[in-house]
Amino acid sequence: MKTVFFFWTLVLIFAFSGCFQQIAIKSMGGIMDNGFAVINEEQDLGIADKSIASNLTLLETVLRSDPDNDQYLLLASIGYTSYALGFVEDESMDRARLLYLRGKDFGMKILLHNARFAEALSKGPAEFADALSSFSQDDVPAIFWTAVGWGSYINVTLTDPSAIADLPKVEAMMRFVVRHDPTFYYGGAHFFLGTLAGTKPKLFGGNPDSSRAHFEECLRINQGKFLMTYIMPGRMPCKHKTGNYLNPV
């Protein structure tokens, strides 16, 4: 009798283990969201470095069990891109390149659910930009962070013509964000477009006036809470004239 009871206990355990696993995985969402929020506020860079790396490893593990979870895919895209920018790029460009690409790919997995976009991905910039119209404001976070990862990858891969050729597609993604939610992430799309317009030669579309306008709008949106808005204009080859908008209050 005990043997029979033990057998059916095992059967029930295995039958419900998948359910328990899914419940545990789904409960991770809020924890991971809060975890990244806490890390963003961490003042000790050493702790932040180790914490982000640990969270990314955990995210990868969770995604193996739930690979189509858009929430975790977005967190992975944000995490890898931010980690590469904040802790890796200055130390190892090669490693940063791989992490940026990973961040881009995680975000792209979300966007490829859209069949029209998936079809246009391998086409030219015009078709690609047109396909973005099939997205809505709800898609802004995934489009923004995919573009940040992709654009950052291009920035550290400037010796590869095929990578540079994709820049118009990244620009189109950021223009989508500006149209649908210009305030997203401290006006980050304006920051990106301002940087792009200020670093490209005029022959290839560079425009100092457009660059300045984007930075001013970014600052208006974030009210000085995104410090790179003050720093980046001074690094532009076009040499923005110093104005009040560059001076933190």
N, C-alpha and C positions, 0 to 999 in steps of 0.2 A: 504493500500500500504506500509506504514511504517513497519507494522507487517511482511509482506512478505519479505521485504528487510532485516529486522533484523534477520529473520529466516535463510535466505540464507547466511547472513554474519556469523552466528554461524556455519553453515554447513562448510563453507570454512575455518573458523578458526580451527575447529576440524580436518578437512581433512588434513590441512597443518601443524598442530602442530607437528605431528610426524616427518615431514621433517625438520622443524626448529630445533627440538630437536636433530636430527642426525647431522645436520650441526654444531650446538653448541658443541656437544660432540666431533666431529672430529676436530674442531678447538682447542680443549683443548690440543691436543698432543704436539704441539710446546711449549705452555705455561707451561705444566707440565715438559717437558724436561728442559726448561730454568730455571724453578723454582728449580729443584733439583740441577742444576749446581750452581745457586746462593747460595743455602743452603750449598753446599760443600765448598764454599769459605768463609762462615760466620765465623768470629773469635769469636764471642760471643756465647758460648755454650748454654746459656739459650735461646737465640733467635733461634738458630738452633734446639734445642729440640722441642720447641713449633711449629716452622715452619714445621718440618718434620711430627709431629703428625697431624697437620692440613691438610697437603698435602695428607697424607695417608687416612684420613677420606674422603677427596674429591675424591681421587682415587676410594675408595670403592663405593662411590655414583655413580660415572661415570660408573664403571664396572657393576653395576646393570642394566644399560640401554644398555650397549655394552659389554656383558660378554665374548665374544670371541675375543676382540681386543688385539692382541699380544703386541702392544706397551704399552698399559696400564697394561697388565699382567706383562710385564717385569719390568716396573717402580714400580709396587707393590712389586714384588719379591726383587728388589734392595732396595726399601724403607724400608720394614719391616726387612730385614736382617741387613741392615746398622744401622737402628735405634736401634735394639736389641743389636748389638755389641757396638755401641758408647754410648748409654744412659741407657740401661736397665740391661745388664748382671751383672754389678758390684753391682747393687742395689737389683735385684730380679731375681734369677736363674729360678724360676718357671715361671715368666712372660716372661723372655727371651726365655725360651723353647717354649712357645706358639707362640711368634712372629717369631722365627726362622722357626717353622713348617709352619706358615702361609706364610712366604717368600718362602719356598720350594714348597709349594702347588701351589702358583700362578705361579711360574716358570714351575712346572710340567704340568700345564694345557696347556702351549705352546707346550711342548715336546710330550704330548700325542696325538697331531694331527698326529704324525707319528705312523702308525698302527704297524709297526714292533717293534718299541720301546715299545709301549703300551703292546704288547703281551709278551715282554721279561722282563717287569718291575718286575713281580712276580717270575721270574725264577732265576737261580743261577748266580753268578758273571760272569762266562764264557759266557753264553748266553746273558747276559745283555751287556757285553763289546762288543760282536760281533754285537749286534743290533745298537750300537752307530755308526758303520760304515755307517749306512743309512743316517746319518746327513751330512751336509756340513759346510764349514767355516761360512756361513751365520747364522748358528745355535749356534755359539760359545757364544754370550752373554747370551742366555737363558740357555745353558748347564752350563756355568760358574756360574751364579748367583743361579741357582737351586742347584748346588753342594755346593756353599758356605752356603746357607741356610740349606741344608741337613747335611753337615759336622759340622756346628756350633750346630745344634740341637743334633747331636750325641755327640759332645764334652761336652754338659751340661746334657747329659743323660747317663753317663757312667755306671750307675747301672742297666741299662736295656740291657740284652744280645741281645735281638732282634734288638735293635737300633745299637749296636756295629757290629752286623752281616752284616749290610748294608754298612759298611765302604769301603769294596772293590769296591762297585758300585760307591761310590763317588770318590774314587781314579781313577777309570776307566774314569769317566767324566772329571776329571782334566787332565788326560793323553791325552784325546781327544783334549782338549784345547791346550796343549803344542804342539801337532802334527800339529794342523791346524792354530793356531794364538798365538804363545808363548808370543807375546808382549801385548796381551789384558790385559787391566786394570793393567798397570805397571808391567806386568809379574806375575800377581797374582796367576796363576796356579803353577808356580815354587815356589812361596812363600808357597802355601798350601802343595805341595808335599815335600818341604824342612822341613816344620813343622812336617808333618806326619812321615817322615823318621827319624827325630831327636827325636821324642817323643815316638815312638813305641819301645818296648823291641826288642833286636836282635832276640829273639825266634819267634817273630811275624812279622819279616821283617824290623825291624829298622836298619838303616844303616847311621852312622855318616858321612861317606865320601859322600854318595849320598845326604844327607841333606845339607852339606856344598856346594856341587856343585850346587844344586838348588838355594840356597841363593845367591851364587856368580852370577849365571846367571840372577836371578831376579834383582840384583843390577846393573848389566851391562845394562839390558833393561831399568830400570827406572832412571838410572843416579842419584840415591839418592833422587828422588822425592817421594818415598814411604818409610816413615821413619821407619815403622815397620820392614823393611829389616835389619835395624841396631839393633833393640831392640830384636827381637825374637831369634836370634842365641844364645844370652847370657842366655836365659831362657831354652835352651834345656838341658834335662837330660844328654845328651852325652857331654856337656860342650865343645863347639867349642873353639878351640884356637883362641885367638884374633889376627886378622891380619889386614892389611891395608884396606881390603874390608869392615871392620866393622866400620871404622872411617870416619865420614862425613868430606868432604873437606870444 
